[in-house]
């Protein structure tokens, strides 16, 4: 069988399974949009969102959907019961403890691994309500149908993305169907399927099993990244279908991931920002900014620790998240000092003003330096993603263990961590 035939067979079979899996959610999002276009009172729109969302959770998780209801009920009770401006902190502690209880005691590893991502999205919504009420962005007397409609909205409960309450309220606006809306839906589906095809049918078979370990690591990490891109574009599609993301009028307000910024990064800082824009918004708004008073580095560590805990007690994800957080901080410090020493635009992010440095982006040697840092970011991504083996089905179903993570990084001689440590040392002498 030639490669083209294999690819077509692989894509057709997996696509048919995928359609059967996600079609019900699309149908419920279309149903919610249809209800809103009929212009019922806002109360009924919130109720429709909650009901369709609960149906979506049941279709995906069946009896395990009860754990989502418990999370939301606990969150709403705390929101109403607490009067002081500590709702956000209390809800953060309560939801994290509940997630850990589900992970360690209430669910078996396979079941928890199935609902973990969706539970994280629901938890982020609950936490955001607490902080928004504390900051007076929302009323403390938020009504039940408003609360449950937001948290259970079928557009983003299963696959995400996280949205704030005011973004969710876009479904209350009876914007008519338009070509721009249709184009955005089709575009997101096409790009998502492209990422899906690369993840499932290209990368796993790109190199033979006896290839160089770094080539195997590249294929493994790329397969994982494109699987993530597919999920992001899928969540973007369901949100737009339901009527969220109108933006400036072109339905451009629901961008979840910038695939080009991740696959061709300027820096790890850029990867962290663009990997999941919705998650980045949540962590920046509800974790990093409140913790900024502790100092920049402690706030960064607390941000990545919070992200790890929201994912549950998974050593692999925690190791990756904390590593990339420390890497990004080291790179940002190193390139800031290097930019000042060279008086050149080699920052982790592009210079905010065009004349900030003497040597600009278009200078040939500056281009080379930035390309080297881009290659370094890709190197780190290959290393960090090397343990997400698509062929380890048993580990995929229950989550990868600490031994598996260390073994995979050990096969690559812990090269990425050594490089990051070396950069930290060099930054002291610049």
RABELMO-V470649 format. One record per helix or strand of 2 or more residues. SS is the DSSP state (hx for helix, st for strand). FROM is the first residue (numbers start at 0). TO is the last residue. Records with the same first field share a line. If there is no record, write none. Layout:
SS = FROM-TO ; FROM-TO
This chain:
hx = 2-36 ; 41-80 ; 86-105 ; 108-133 ; 143-150 ; 164-171 ; 178-204 ; 212-241 ; 258-262 ; 267-274 ; 276-293 ; 295-309 ; 314-341 ; 363-383 ; 392-397 ; 401-410 ; 414-426
